[in-house]
Structure formats: C-alpha cells, structure tokens
C-alpha cells in the first residue's frame, strides 16, 4: 500500500537510480484505478521508468482499501515469494 509521498518520491527515485544496477530492487507497484493516490503512484512509476529503475506496474479495478488488497494478496505472494524464500 503506497501512501502519497510526493516530497520523498523524487529522493527515493534518485537513491534507487544511484545504486549499482545489481543492487537495485525490482519493485512491484499495484494500484486500483480509483485509488485516492493513483496520481502519486502513477508518477512514481513514470519517474522510475525514466531513470531505468526496473518495476512491475499493475492496475486493476478498485480503490485504496482492504477489499482491493484481499483480491490481490495472492498475486503479491506469488511475486514476492521467490524473493523472500531463502535458497535451499
């Protein structure tokens, strides 16, 4: 759940851009089409793309609420699972 952080999002983009490419995290950005913060989140995605910071962008019907996240939690777990699972 991304809160509006317009003042800090530019700083975060610069920090991510300045990391060595091998150390940059791949971000999964998901936002509901009627999310109150859609504009901020969309701009963050655009800024990342302009700075060649890899990210996965997903939009779907819904807003910034529990019902949206409940529908999508399976997608989040599938995406983050391999990253969070320690190697065997």
Residue pairs with C-beta under 8 A, 6 or more apart in sequence:
1 64
1 69
2 29
2 31
2 37
2 40
2 41
2 44
3 37
4 37
4 40
5 12
5 40
6 40
6 43
9 40
9 43
9 44
9 47
10 47
12 44
13 44
13 47
13 48
13 51
13 53
14 51
16 24
16 25
16 48
16 51
16 53
17 51
17 52
17 53
24 53
24 54
26 54
26 55
26 56
27 48
27 53
27 54
27 55
27 56
28 55
28 56
28 58
28 76
28 79
28 80
29 41
29 44
29 45
29 55
29 56
29 57
29 58
30 58
30 59
30 60
30 72
30 75
30 76
31 37
31 38
31 41
31 42
31 58
31 59
32 38
32 59
32 60
32 61
32 62
32 63
32 64
32 65
32 68
33 59
33 60
33 61
33 62
34 61
34 62
34 63
35 41
35 62
35 63
35 64
35 68
36 63
36 64
37 64
45 55
45 57
48 54
48 55
49 55
56 79
58 75
60 68
60 71
60 72
62 68
62 71
